[in-house]
């Protein structure tokens, strides 16, 4: 017989007890939240007119150092080579604010009619994708510039701030178009830039 207050040296065998009936250690239940992998891209577009020639418009838009400051919430940029540059912008979603560093690329530049940029960065663990396209055409006595912007935000930020992303994107692209219109309308000669095509 075991002394008072002590446990038996061995545990008696439970005969006839099925394996499923043997008590198991308690494991707390957890819920896995799966965020959407990709939010549908947001597209915005518009058209503006300028007295500048198609070549002058192309020279401005194909030059990252002149285009980057026109983007909303622009903070800084650094040219890496003729077709690649880094772009730092401010981000504000609801009560959250921060910065994003985008790796940008000039993926198409067909003189003097078409220019396309593509960029990607990470904001609070979520991927931000950006595309900009400009189509330039002569429309005597002016030049017509048709622009299109597309962006998407993946992961947790899209899940939390989904309803704010579309109006924010529309506002930012409209602000870009306003700055571009102001830049193109004062008629000042522009320096030529080398043509590049993919």
Beta strands, then each sheet from edge to edge (+ up, - down):
strand 1: 42-50
strand 2: 74-81
strand 3: 84-93
strand 4: 96-110
strand 5: 114-123
strand 6: 126-139
strand 7: 142-153
sheet 1: 1+ 7- 6+ 5- 4+ 3- 2+
end
